[in-house]
Amino acid sequence: MSVTKPQPPRPEPSVSGPDAETATSPDTKGGKPTLRRAIMDNGALSVMFAVVFINLVGFGLLVPLMPFFAQTLNAGPWQVTLMFAAYSLGQFFAEPLWGSLSDKWGRKPVLLITTASNILFYVLLAFAPNVWWAIAIRFLNGIGSGNVSCIQSYVSDMSEPHQRAGRMSLIGAAFSLGFVIGPVMGGFLAHEEAGAAGFRLPLFLAAGLSAVATLGILFYVRESRVRTHAAPQNFRATLAEARRHPIISRLILSTLFYMAALAGLEATFGLWAKARYDWGPREVSLVFLFIGVTAALMQMVFTRPLVRRYGEARILVLGLSVFGMGFFLQGINQIPMLVTPLVMLAALGQAVIFASISAIISKSTATDRQGAMLGLNQSTGAIARIAGPVVAGFLFSQMGADGPLWFCALMCFTAALLALRVSQVERRLHSG
């Protein structure tokens, strides 16, 4: 296999920390760094944080609004879940492709292409004439947003192994903050009484944010890999490599199960809240606000010290178990006031899963293969985002409002058992 040696990691700081580099450069005036140089030195990972945040703001805008937006296009319940699934189908195809291409071309070109494309897709979605056009546009939007593996690879390139879990947790925090800002903006900027036109303002805002992120990548992101002419490894070869690996194979299955649970929650929570408590877009959006705040605090403040003390594998087991317990308790709860606290409990567990899985995969994979392998993991998550809403929607219609909760709890507990096996394999490999 032909590989290209990546550039050595730079001592890039975390998003909130100062840069230790003080070397002078042409971008200085009177011995002091200019604003541009300061951003170049300190902002690369911050821009990655912003790109993920903006992707999730755009996605989060429609999470609580999707049932209501789809209804303005005369969509039935199964078409609502299909809109969620279409976005994830686009990510399924895009993640391994963009991940592999970023190993070959470099991370920056891929990030520019994908982020810029979302500007167009958000605008098109705002003017979708019917539900089938909206579903098609959501598929293309998923392709444009399928750059998470590239972002994870960039963070891995710029980090030492012991820094990866902490920095991946910051990327996870960007996801959570996207769920703070996106649903709240969507809930308060949307005007359901105006029909489909009432949802255009949030979508225009998402397009504008994507434009800002594109400019940030263009001007302030340094390439972390040397471009190579070697052909990227194809999807089948990457899948075969993952299946043979005793750790990565179990992590990818864990991603499949826990993401199915998360996607099932996203797709049916609005329907569940409406059926159980007659809640509308505003109430659902506020619940997502609490989810995002809880998860972001967990990822930015607590994940790194927990991982340093107990290791990624143990924290992964704990996170999946707490996530599953949140679904279980919600299923037996009958008190409206406890809905938000139980959702926040589940968010505490979910907050550590993303960073832990990503960090373990990056440490278990060769440097020149990280984009492809993280892309495979994200593609698996996309499969789960397709299957999860479909299964949850079916169970909702057949078993009632609580059916999806039992499905999500089962998925999380199964993933926790797989993660427990990962922890055991890691201990055996280290002791050997």
VOPAGU-2260 file (C-alpha; in pm, 1 decimal, decimal comma):
REM VOPAGU-2260
SITE   aa  ch    i         X         Y         Z
SITE  MET   A    0       0,0       0,0       0,0
SITE  SER   A    1     142,0     335,7    -100,5
SITE  VAL   A    2     132,8     590,8     175,8
SITE  THR   A    3     240,7     947,5     224,4
SITE  LYS   A    4     395,4    1053,7     550,2
SITE  PRO   A    5     183,4    1327,3     708,8
SITE  GLN   A    6     324,6    1646,8     839,4
SITE  PRO   A    7     425,0    1616,5    1205,3
SITE  PRO   A    8     158,1    1735,3    1447,3
SITE  ARG   A    9     193,8    2095,1    1552,5
SITE  PRO   A   10     148,0    2186,7    1916,9
SITE  GLU   A   11    -198,9    2316,0    1839,0
SITE  PRO   A   12    -388,4    2421,6    2151,2
SITE  SER   A   13    -734,9    2324,9    2256,2
SITE  VAL   A   14   -1012,4    2558,0    2153,6
SITE  SER   A   15    -998,1    2755,0    2473,3
SITE  GLY   A   16    -624,7    2754,9    2537,0
SITE  PRO   A   17    -349,6    2997,3    2432,9
SITE  ASP   A   18     -89,8    2898,5    2178,6
SITE  ALA   A   19     257,3    2826,6    2304,2
SITE  GLU   A   20     411,9    2924,1    1971,4
SITE  THR   A   21     568,7    3268,1    1971,3
SITE  ALA   A   22     785,8    3247,9    1663,7
SITE  THR   A   23     801,1    3562,1    1459,6
SITE  SER   A   24     682,9    3569,2    1101,6
SITE  PRO   A   25     628,5    3815,1     819,7
SITE  ASP   A   26     281,4    3875,3     960,9
SITE  THR   A   27     411,8    4088,4    1246,6
SITE  LYS   A   28     429,0    4457,5    1315,8
SITE  GLY   A   29     687,3    4593,3    1557,0
SITE  GLY   A   30     764,5    4245,9    1688,8
SITE  LYS   A   31     398,3    4184,4    1777,5
SITE  PRO   A   32     186,0    3930,8    1589,0
SITE  THR   A   33     -89,5    4072,1    1372,0
SITE  LEU   A   34    -451,6    3964,9    1412,4
SITE  ARG   A   35    -421,8    3746,2    1104,2
SITE  ARG   A   36    -112,2    3570,4    1239,5
SITE  ALA   A   37    -271,6    3523,1    1580,3
SITE  ILE   A   38    -572,8    3358,0    1420,5
SITE  MET   A   39    -350,1    3143,4    1197,8
SITE  ASP   A   40    -153,2    3024,8    1500,5
SITE  ASN   A   41    -441,9    2983,0    1741,3
SITE  GLY   A   42    -746,8    2927,1    1528,7
SITE  ALA   A   43    -708,9    2609,0    1322,4
SITE  LEU   A   44    -884,9    2383,0    1571,1
SITE  SER   A   45   -1125,5    2662,9    1655,4
SITE  VAL   A   46   -1230,4    2677,5    1290,9
SITE  MET   A   47   -1284,5    2299,9    1296,0
SITE  PHE   A   48   -1498,6    2350,0    1603,8
SITE  ALA   A   49   -1695,9    2618,3    1419,9
SITE  VAL   A   50   -1749,1    2403,8    1109,3
SITE  VAL   A   51   -1895,2    2117,5    1311,6
SITE  PHE   A   52   -2102,5    2361,6    1512,5
SITE  ILE   A   53   -2247,4    2519,3    1198,0
SITE  ASN   A   54   -2320,9    2179,4    1042,9
SITE  LEU   A   55   -2511,8    2083,4    1355,4
SITE  VAL   A   56   -2688,5    2418,1    1379,9
SITE  GLY   A   57   -2817,7    2359,0    1029,0
SITE  PHE   A   58   -2916,9    2003,6    1115,3
SITE  GLY   A   59   -3049,9    2103,6    1457,5
SITE  LEU   A   60   -3267,4    2378,9    1309,7
SITE  LEU   A   61   -3491,4    2113,0    1159,6
SITE  VAL   A   62   -3472,6    1840,2    1426,6
SITE  PRO   A   63   -3762,7    1972,0    1637,1
SITE  LEU   A   64   -3927,4    2141,6    1338,5
SITE  MET   A   65   -3916,5    1853,0    1091,0
SITE  PRO   A   66   -4261,7    1709,3    1171,4
SITE  PHE   A   67   -4417,0    2056,0    1147,4
SITE  PHE   A   68   -4219,0    2163,4     838,6
SITE  ALA   A   69   -4306,2    1838,4     662,1
SITE  GLN   A   70   -4673,2    1881,3     744,0
SITE  THR   A   71   -4673,5    2215,7     559,2
SITE  LEU   A   72   -4575,3    2007,7     253,0
SITE  ASN   A   73   -4861,2    1763,7     318,5
SITE  ALA   A   74   -4626,3    1489,2     440,2
SITE  GLY   A   75   -4748,5    1189,6     637,8
SITE  PRO   A   76   -4566,0    1045,9     942,5
SITE  TRP   A   77   -4368,9     797,5     733,0
SITE  GLN   A   78   -4251,1    1080,2     505,8
SITE  VAL   A   79   -4134,2    1276,0     811,2
SITE  THR   A   80   -3903,9     990,3     909,6
SITE  LEU   A   81   -3801,1     952,8     545,2
SITE  MET   A   82   -3675,1    1311,5     547,4
SITE  PHE   A   83   -3449,3    1222,1     840,7
SITE  ALA   A   84   -3339,3     904,5     666,3
SITE  ALA   A   85   -3260,9    1083,6     337,2
SITE  TYR   A   86   -3014,4    1316,3     511,4
SITE  SER   A   87   -2840,7    1019,5     671,0
SITE  LEU   A   88   -2837,6     826,6     342,4
SITE  GLY   A   89   -2641,0    1112,8     189,9
SITE  GLN   A   90   -2396,0    1095,6     481,2
SITE  PHE   A   91   -2364,1     719,3     436,4
SITE  PHE   A   92   -2227,8     765,5      86,0
SITE  ALA   A   93   -2032,6    1081,1     165,7
SITE  GLU   A   94   -1842,4    1001,9     486,1
SITE  PRO   A   95   -1614,3     721,6     360,5
SITE  LEU   A   96   -1567,1     901,6      26,7
SITE  TRP   A   97   -1470,2    1236,7     180,0
SITE  GLY   A   98   -1260,3    1063,9     445,6
SITE  SER   A   99   -1058,3     871,2     186,3
SITE  LEU   A  100   -1024,2    1173,2     -42,5
SITE  SER   A  101    -899,5    1379,9     249,6
SITE  ASP   A  102    -626,0    1119,2     304,7
SITE  LYS   A  103    -523,6    1172,0     -58,9
SITE  TRP   A  104    -597,9    1539,4    -136,6
SITE  GLY   A  105    -558,1    1683,5     211,5
SITE  ARG   A  106    -821,9    1793,1     461,5
SITE  LYS   A  107    -868,7    2156,4     354,5
SITE  PRO   A  108    -996,4    2102,8      -4,0
SITE  VAL   A  109   -1254,6    1851,8     116,5
SITE  LEU   A  110   -1372,7    2081,9     392,7
SITE  LEU   A  111   -1408,9    2370,4     147,7
SITE  ILE   A  112   -1612,4    2166,9    -102,5
SITE  THR   A  113   -1848,3    2016,8     154,3
SITE  THR   A  114   -1909,0    2328,9     362,0
SITE  ALA   A  115   -1966,6    2553,1      59,0
SITE  SER   A  116   -2217,2    2307,1     -89,9
SITE  ASN   A  117   -2443,7    2339,5     213,5
SITE  ILE   A  118   -2504,1    2706,6     134,3
SITE  LEU   A  119   -2686,8    2601,3    -181,1
SITE  PHE   A  120   -2875,3    2312,4     -23,9
SITE  TYR   A  121   -3020,1    2515,0     264,6
SITE  VAL   A  122   -3148,7    2776,6      20,8
SITE  LEU   A  123   -3300,4    2510,0    -204,5
SITE  LEU   A  124   -3470,6    2345,2      92,4
SITE  ALA   A  125   -3630,0    2677,2     186,0
SITE  PHE   A  126   -3806,4    2681,6    -154,1
SITE  ALA   A  127   -3886,0    2309,7    -187,0
SITE  PRO   A  128   -4218,4    2290,8    -376,0
SITE  ASN   A  129   -4327,4    1957,8    -226,8
SITE  VAL   A  130   -4219,1    1688,4      15,6
SITE  TRP   A  131   -4039,2    1477,5    -248,8
SITE  TRP   A  132   -3822,7    1769,2    -352,2
SITE  ALA   A  133   -3752,3    1832,6      16,1
SITE  ILE   A  134   -3647,5    1469,6      64,2
SITE  ALA   A  135   -3415,4    1487,6    -239,6
SITE  ILE   A  136   -3259,1    1811,7    -115,0
SITE  ARG   A  137   -3210,6    1661,4     230,7
SITE  PHE   A  138   -3019,5    1375,6      65,3
SITE  LEU   A  139   -2785,8    1623,6    -105,0
SITE  ASN   A  140   -2757,2    1819,1     220,0
SITE  GLY   A  141   -2643,6    1498,5     387,7
SITE  ILE   A  142   -2369,6    1458,1     126,3
SITE  GLY   A  143   -2253,0    1812,0     195,6
SITE  SER   A  144   -2257,0    1756,6     570,8
SITE  GLY   A  145   -2075,5    1423,8     546,7
SITE  ASN   A  146   -1740,0    1576,9     638,4
SITE  VAL   A  147   -1719,6    1481,3    1006,4
SITE  SER   A  148   -1460,5    1210,6     938,3
SITE  CYS   A  149   -1244,3    1470,0     762,6
SITE  ILE   A  150   -1273,8    1703,0    1061,2
SITE  GLN   A  151   -1189,9    1421,9    1301,7
SITE  SER   A  152    -887,9    1332,5    1088,4
SITE  TYR   A  153    -771,0    1694,4    1094,0
SITE  VAL   A  154    -795,5    1702,7    1473,4
SITE  SER   A  155    -605,5    1373,8    1491,4
SITE  ASP   A  156    -334,9    1507,2    1255,0
SITE  MET   A  157    -284,8    1810,8    1477,5
SITE  SER   A  158    -281,0    1621,0    1807,5
SITE  GLU   A  159     -58,7    1383,4    1997,2
SITE  PRO   A  160    -224,2    1050,6    2091,8
SITE  HIS   A  161    -281,1    1157,0    2453,1
SITE  GLN   A  162    -456,2    1475,9    2332,4
SITE  ARG   A  163    -702,9    1313,1    2096,4
SITE  ALA   A  164    -983,4    1218,6    2335,5
SITE  GLY   A  165    -986,9    1567,8    2484,8
SITE  ARG   A  166    -985,4    1739,4    2148,3
SITE  MET   A  167   -1242,0    1498,2    2005,9
SITE  SER   A  168   -1458,4    1588,5    2305,3
SITE  LEU   A  169   -1440,1    1952,0    2194,2
SITE  ILE   A  170   -1567,9    1846,5    1852,6
SITE  GLY   A  171   -1842,6    1660,1    2037,0
SITE  ALA   A  172   -1914,4    1979,2    2228,8
SITE  ALA   A  173   -1961,8    2153,4    1895,0
SITE  PHE   A  174   -2229,0    1895,3    1813,9
SITE  SER   A  175   -2398,1    1963,2    2145,0
SITE  LEU   A  176   -2381,0    2340,6    2109,9
SITE  GLY   A  177   -2529,8    2300,6    1763,1
SITE  PHE   A  178   -2822,1    2131,0    1933,0
SITE  VAL   A  179   -2844,0    2419,0    2177,3
SITE  ILE   A  180   -2850,8    2696,1    1918,4
SITE  GLY   A  181   -3011,6    2519,7    1622,8
SITE  PRO   A  182   -3338,3    2399,9    1777,6
SITE  VAL   A  183   -3385,0    2718,7    1978,3
SITE  MET   A  184   -3334,9    2938,0    1671,1
SITE  GLY   A  185   -3556,5    2711,9    1467,5
SITE  GLY   A  186   -3831,7    2710,7    1726,8
SITE  PHE   A  187   -3839,7    3087,8    1772,9
SITE  LEU   A  188   -3771,1    3198,8    1414,7
SITE  ALA   A  189   -4015,7    2960,5    1250,3
SITE  HIS   A  190   -4377,3    3067,1    1202,9
SITE  GLU   A  191   -4586,8    2756,1    1155,2
SITE  GLU   A  192   -4900,7    2953,6    1075,0
SITE  ALA   A  193   -4733,6    3088,1     756,4
SITE  GLY   A  194   -4694,4    2741,6     606,5
SITE  ALA   A  195   -4370,9    2639,0     434,7
SITE  ALA   A  196   -4265,9    3004,8     399,5
SITE  GLY   A  197   -4264,8    3032,8     777,5
SITE  PHE   A  198   -3960,9    2804,0     793,8
SITE  ARG   A  199   -3746,2    2997,4     543,7
SITE  LEU   A  200   -3583,3    3239,1     785,0
SITE  PRO   A  201   -3409,8    2965,8     990,1
SITE  LEU   A  202   -3288,1    2801,1     669,3
SITE  PHE   A  203   -3151,5    3129,2     532,3
SITE  LEU   A  204   -2965,0    3177,1     857,7
SITE  ALA   A  205   -2815,2    2827,0     827,6
SITE  ALA   A  206   -2700,1    2911,2     473,3
SITE  GLY   A  207   -2538,0    3232,1     596,2
SITE  LEU   A  208   -2355,0    3047,9     873,9
SITE  SER   A  209   -2224,4    2795,0     622,4
SITE  ALA   A  210   -2088,5    3083,7     415,0
SITE  VAL   A  211   -1905,0    3219,0     719,3
SITE  ALA   A  212   -1758,6    2874,3     790,6
SITE  THR   A  213   -1641,7    2842,8     429,3
SITE  LEU   A  214   -1454,7    3172,5     454,7
SITE  GLY   A  215   -1301,2    3063,2     783,3
SITE  ILE   A  216   -1168,4    2743,2     626,0
SITE  LEU   A  217   -1040,7    2928,9     319,1
SITE  PHE   A  218    -841,1    3189,8     510,1
SITE  TYR   A  219    -753,3    3040,6     848,1
SITE  VAL   A  220    -709,3    2662,8     817,2
SITE  ARG   A  221    -362,7    2522,3     752,1
SITE  GLU   A  222    -339,0    2193,5     566,0
SITE  SER   A  223    -237,2    1908,1     796,7
SITE  ARG   A  224    -142,2    1652,1     531,3
SITE  VAL   A  225      81,4    1641,2     225,6
SITE  ARG   A  226    -110,2    1576,5     -95,1
SITE  THR   A  227     -39,2    1237,4    -253,2
SITE  HIS   A  228    -113,1    1082,4    -591,1
SITE  ALA   A  229    -174,0     739,8    -439,3
SITE  ALA   A  230    -523,0     605,0    -496,2
SITE  PRO   A  231    -733,4     597,3    -178,6
SITE  GLN   A  232    -822,1     254,0     -44,2
SITE  ASN   A  233   -1169,9     152,4    -155,3
SITE  PHE   A  234   -1463,1     102,5      76,2
SITE  ARG   A  235   -1452,3    -277,6      66,8
SITE  ALA   A  236   -1087,2    -288,1     164,9
SITE  THR   A  237   -1151,1     -47,8     451,9
SITE  LEU   A  238   -1448,2    -254,2     568,0
SITE  ALA   A  239   -1244,1    -576,5     553,6
SITE  GLU   A  240    -966,2    -413,6     754,3
SITE  ALA   A  241   -1214,3    -298,3    1017,6
SITE  ARG   A  242   -1378,5    -640,1    1043,9
SITE  ARG   A  243   -1042,9    -803,9    1116,1
SITE  HIS   A  244    -954,5    -558,8    1390,5
SITE  PRO   A  245   -1067,6    -681,6    1736,3
SITE  ILE   A  246   -1123,6    -328,2    1868,8
SITE  ILE   A  247   -1244,8    -130,3    1566,9
SITE  SER   A  248   -1497,4    -396,8    1464,3
SITE  ARG   A  249   -1671,6    -373,3    1802,7
SITE  LEU   A  250   -1656,5       5,8    1807,7
SITE  ILE   A  251   -1824,5      28,7    1469,2
SITE  LEU   A  252   -2103,9    -200,3    1587,0
SITE  SER   A  253   -2137,7      16,2    1898,8
SITE  THR   A  254   -2173,7     319,1    1673,3
SITE  LEU   A  255   -2442,5     139,5    1473,2
SITE  PHE   A  256   -2651,3      63,9    1781,4
SITE  TYR   A  257   -2612,9     384,9    1978,4
SITE  MET   A  258   -2664,0     607,3    1673,3
SITE  ALA   A  259   -2980,9     415,9    1586,2
SITE  ALA   A  260   -3106,9     504,9    1932,5
SITE  LEU   A  261   -3007,3     869,9    1901,1
SITE  ALA   A  262   -3161,5     902,1    1554,3
SITE  GLY   A  263   -3478,5     730,1    1671,1
SITE  LEU   A  264   -3506,3     984,4    1951,2
SITE  GLU   A  265   -3451,6    1279,0    1716,0
SITE  ALA   A  266   -3708,9    1156,5    1465,0
SITE  THR   A  267   -3989,2    1072,1    1706,7
SITE  PHE   A  268   -3941,2    1298,0    2008,1
SITE  GLY   A  269   -4166,0    1569,5    1866,2
SITE  LEU   A  270   -4434,6    1311,9    1785,0
SITE  TRP   A  271   -4393,2    1151,0    2129,7
SITE  ALA   A  272   -4416,9    1485,0    2310,7
SITE  LYS   A  273   -4726,6    1577,4    2110,2
SITE  ALA   A  274   -4896,3    1243,8    2183,0
SITE  ARG   A  275   -4801,8    1232,1    2551,0
SITE  TYR   A  276   -4828,1    1595,2    2660,1
SITE  ASP   A  277   -4968,4    1791,0    2361,6
SITE  TRP   A  278   -4642,0    1985,2    2323,5
SITE  GLY   A  279   -4566,6    2197,6    2015,9
SITE  PRO   A  280   -4248,8    2329,8    1845,9
SITE  ARG   A  281   -4160,7    2576,8    2123,7
SITE  GLU   A  282   -4175,2    2320,3    2404,2
SITE  VAL   A  283   -3982,1    2061,0    2203,9
SITE  SER   A  284   -3717,1    2318,8    2110,5
SITE  LEU   A  285   -3664,0    2407,6    2475,8
SITE  VAL   A  286   -3606,7    2041,7    2563,1
SITE  PHE   A  287   -3336,6    2026,2    2295,3
SITE  LEU   A  288   -3185,5    2338,6    2451,6
SITE  PHE   A  289   -3141,3    2153,3    2780,2
SITE  ILE   A  290   -2999,6    1851,3    2595,2
SITE  GLY   A  291   -2739,3    2065,1    2423,8
SITE  VAL   A  292   -2635,7    2260,0    2733,3
SITE  THR   A  293   -2598,1    1943,2    2939,3
SITE  ALA   A  294   -2396,0    1760,2    2674,3
SITE  ALA   A  295   -2175,6    2062,1    2597,0
SITE  LEU   A  296   -2085,2    2113,4    2963,3
SITE  MET   A  297   -2007,3    1745,8    2998,5
SITE  GLN   A  298   -1782,0    1748,1    2691,7
SITE  MET   A  299   -1601,0    2075,3    2757,5
SITE  VAL   A  300   -1552,1    2041,8    3133,7
SITE  PHE   A  301   -1569,5    1680,8    3248,1
SITE  THR   A  302   -1485,6    1445,6    2959,2
SITE  ARG   A  303   -1111,5    1512,6    2943,3
SITE  PRO   A  304   -1039,7    1461,6    3315,6
SITE  LEU   A  305   -1260,2    1152,1    3322,1
SITE  VAL   A  306   -1081,2    1002,7    3021,7
SITE  ARG   A  307    -739,0    1083,5    3168,0
SITE  ARG   A  308    -830,8     903,5    3489,9
SITE  TYR   A  309   -1027,1     603,2    3365,2
SITE  GLY   A  310    -945,7     568,9    2993,4
SITE  GLU   A  311   -1163,7     600,1    2685,3
SITE  ALA   A  312   -1296,2     242,5    2690,4
SITE  ARG   A  313   -1430,3     252,7    3046,3
SITE  ILE   A  314   -1587,9     593,0    2995,9
SITE  LEU   A  315   -1749,6     461,3    2676,5
SITE  VAL   A  316   -1911,5     172,4    2867,8
SITE  LEU   A  317   -2039,0     411,6    3134,3
SITE  GLY   A  318   -2171,4     660,0    2878,4
SITE  LEU   A  319   -2364,0     399,0    2681,7
SITE  SER   A  320   -2513,4     254,1    3001,8
SITE  VAL   A  321   -2632,5     595,8    3124,6
SITE  PHE   A  322   -2768,5     678,8    2779,5
SITE  GLY   A  323   -2972,6     359,0    2776,5
SITE  MET   A  324   -3094,9     415,6    3131,6
SITE  GLY   A  325   -3228,1     756,2    3029,5
SITE  PHE   A  326   -3452,2     593,8    2766,6
SITE  PHE   A  327   -3567,0     323,1    3006,4
SITE  LEU   A  328   -3662,9     567,5    3280,5
SITE  GLN   A  329   -3840,9     791,7    3030,1
SITE  GLY   A  330   -4049,3     493,4    2920,8
SITE  ILE   A  331   -4180,4     429,4    3271,5
SITE  ASN   A  332   -4213,8     798,0    3364,0
SITE  GLN   A  333   -4564,6     945,7    3382,1
SITE  ILE   A  334   -4480,1    1290,7    3524,6
SITE  PRO   A  335   -4438,7    1577,1    3270,5
SITE  MET   A  336   -4200,3    1768,7    3498,4
SITE  LEU   A  337   -3952,0    1479,2    3487,5
SITE  VAL   A  338   -3927,7    1464,9    3107,7
SITE  THR   A  339   -3652,4    1726,9    3081,1
SITE  PRO   A  340   -3440,2    1595,4    3374,6
SITE  LEU   A  341   -3451,5    1243,7    3230,8
SITE  VAL   A  342   -3354,5    1372,8    2887,0
SITE  MET   A  343   -3063,4    1556,9    3050,8
SITE  LEU   A  344   -2955,0    1233,5    3222,0
SITE  ALA   A  345   -2945,7    1059,6    2884,5
SITE  ALA   A  346   -2749,8    1355,6    2743,5
SITE  LEU   A  347   -2481,9    1312,9    3011,8
SITE  GLY   A  348   -2418,6     960,3    2889,1
SITE  GLN   A  349   -2440,7    1041,4    2519,7
SITE  ALA   A  350   -2193,3    1329,7    2558,4
SITE  VAL   A  351   -1890,6    1105,3    2615,5
SITE  ILE   A  352   -1965,0     843,7    2349,5
SITE  PHE   A  353   -1862,6    1035,4    2037,3
SITE  ALA   A  354   -1522,7    1144,3    2167,5
SITE  SER   A  355   -1438,6     806,5    2316,2
SITE  ILE   A  356   -1514,2     606,0    2002,9
SITE  SER   A  357   -1333,4     853,5    1775,5
SITE  ALA   A  358   -1023,7     864,4    1997,1
SITE  ILE   A  359    -995,8     486,2    2024,6
SITE  ILE   A  360   -1032,8     441,9    1647,8
SITE  SER   A  361    -773,3     710,0    1573,1
SITE  LYS   A  362    -524,2     548,8    1813,9
SITE  SER   A  363    -589,7     203,5    1669,1
SITE  THR   A  364    -541,5     309,0    1303,1
SITE  ALA   A  365    -233,3     397,5    1097,0
SITE  THR   A  366    -194,2     771,7    1035,1
SITE  ASP   A  367    -248,6     744,7     659,1
SITE  ARG   A  368    -568,9     543,6     711,7
SITE  GLN   A  369    -744,8     755,4     972,0
SITE  GLY   A  370    -962,9     947,1     728,6
SITE  ALA   A  371   -1090,2     626,2     569,2
SITE  MET   A  372   -1146,1     442,9     899,2
SITE  LEU   A  373   -1314,7     735,0    1072,9
SITE  GLY   A  374   -1518,3     776,8     754,8
SITE  LEU   A  375   -1629,5     414,4     781,3
SITE  ASN   A  376   -1736,5     476,6    1139,0
SITE  GLN   A  377   -1931,8     786,9    1035,3
SITE  SER   A  378   -2084,2     593,0     746,3
SITE  THR   A  379   -2198,3     330,2     994,8
SITE  GLY   A  380   -2353,9     608,5    1196,9
SITE  ALA   A  381   -2531,1     723,8     881,9
SITE  ILE   A  382   -2676,1     375,0     832,4
SITE  ALA   A  383   -2803,2     396,0    1188,1
SITE  ARG   A  384   -2954,7     736,7    1114,1
SITE  ILE   A  385   -3142,6     577,9     826,5
SITE  ALA   A  386   -3259,5     267,5    1011,3
SITE  GLY   A  387   -3320,9     429,7    1351,1
SITE  PRO   A  388   -3594,3     673,5    1242,0
SITE  VAL   A  389   -3761,2     411,3    1021,9
SITE  VAL   A  390   -3772,9     150,8    1300,9
SITE  ALA   A  391   -3873,7     410,6    1559,9
SITE  GLY   A  392   -4149,1     542,0    1334,9
SITE  PHE   A  393   -4280,4     189,5    1275,6
SITE  LEU   A  394   -4277,6     110,6    1648,4
SITE  PHE   A  395   -4449,0     440,3    1722,1
SITE  SER   A  396   -4734,8     350,0    1490,5
SITE  GLN   A  397   -4758,6     -14,2    1601,6
SITE  MET   A  398   -4678,6      -4,8    1974,2
SITE  GLY   A  399   -4773,2     348,8    2069,0
SITE  ALA   A  400   -4570,4     650,7    2172,8
SITE  ASP   A  401   -4339,7     460,6    2409,8
SITE  GLY   A  402   -4238,9     192,9    2158,0
SITE  PRO   A  403   -3935,1     387,1    2030,2
SITE  LEU   A  404   -3808,2     437,9    2386,6
SITE  TRP   A  405   -3783,2      63,2    2452,1
SITE  PHE   A  406   -3607,3      16,1    2117,1
SITE  CYS   A  407   -3356,3     292,3    2197,7
SITE  ALA   A  408   -3284,1     151,8    2544,2
SITE  LEU   A  409   -3218,3    -194,0    2397,7
SITE  MET   A  410   -2979,6     -51,0    2137,2
SITE  CYS   A  411   -2779,1     139,4    2399,4
SITE  PHE   A  412   -2744,9    -153,5    2638,1
SITE  THR   A  413   -2631,6    -376,9    2350,3
SITE  ALA   A  414   -2369,2    -118,4    2253,3
SITE  ALA   A  415   -2253,9    -103,2    2616,8
SITE  LEU   A  416   -2186,8    -478,4    2613,8
SITE  LEU   A  417   -1978,0    -439,5    2297,2
SITE  ALA   A  418   -1785,0    -152,2    2454,6
SITE  LEU   A  419   -1719,4    -365,0    2762,0
SITE  ARG   A  420   -1555,9    -619,8    2534,4
SITE  VAL   A  421   -1342,6    -341,9    2380,3
SITE  SER   A  422   -1219,7    -253,5    2728,7
SITE  GLN   A  423   -1128,9    -616,1    2793,7
SITE  VAL   A  424    -942,7    -648,9    2462,0
SITE  GLU   A  425    -747,9    -328,6    2528,8
SITE  ARG   A  426    -638,3    -453,7    2870,4
SITE  ARG   A  427    -529,9    -786,3    2721,3
SITE  LEU   A  428    -330,3    -618,3    2444,7
SITE  HIS   A  429    -160,2    -381,6    2688,0
SITE  SER   A  430     -75,9    -657,9    2933,3
SITE  GLY   A  431      61,0    -872,3    2650,4
